[in-house]
């Protein structure tokens, strides 16, 4: 499903050249549940941004569902991102002036989906998140856990091929965070591919595969260890 080969991402910081990613190879198969872990500055979020077509590598190959994404135009990348990739962020990224219902509906409006179909899909998605009674509430009227479940509903409303989660529990208390993780795990059990960046070793240990990064490189991948066993 995902194949990265020799990915490099380089930033110039003053007079210094910083390799945020250095010669990264990674394959993710359909239906996997993968955590990406490592210290701050290890390249986790940079890797997730490239997987999500939010950033372009300076070197290397990235194939997504047999699409050579490196040579896509910005418009073509945006189309793949809108229809194939769902994002869950630490700080929710909900539109403050919109209700939960309107936030979830937004990707479908941008995709030109009919209003009647949008309404039905939004109600189904928020219902699965247990938010039937909160559809008309704005983000500031919701708890942190409820806001993240709205964000999850929005991330899945276009039936994406993969969910990319960047510290999805980082802004939540422990109980709310575990509710969110169980929701993400339920999506994975239904066949959704999930790649999650986390600092939390307990959360990383719940995934089927753990990828460890340091200094822009992958230093450990439990899928490789299983293959060698």
Secondary structure as UniProt FT lines:
FT   STRAND          2..13
FT   TURN            14..15
FT   STRAND          16..28
FT   TURN            30..31
FT   STRAND          33..37
FT   TURN            40..41
FT   HELIX           44..51
FT   TURN            52..53
FT   STRAND          59..64
FT   TURN            65..66
FT   STRAND          67..68
FT   HELIX           69..71
FT   HELIX           74..84
FT   STRAND          85..89
FT   TURN            90..91
FT   TURN            96..97
FT   HELIX           100..110
FT   TURN            111..112
FT   HELIX           115..128
FT   TURN            129..130
FT   HELIX           132..134
FT   TURN            135..136
FT   HELIX           139..141
FT   HELIX           144..156
FT   TURN            157..158
FT   STRAND          162..166
FT   TURN            168..171
FT   HELIX           174..189
FT   TURN            190..191
FT   STRAND          193..197
FT   HELIX           201..206
FT   STRAND          209..214
FT   TURN            215..216
FT   STRAND          217..221
FT   HELIX           222..228
//
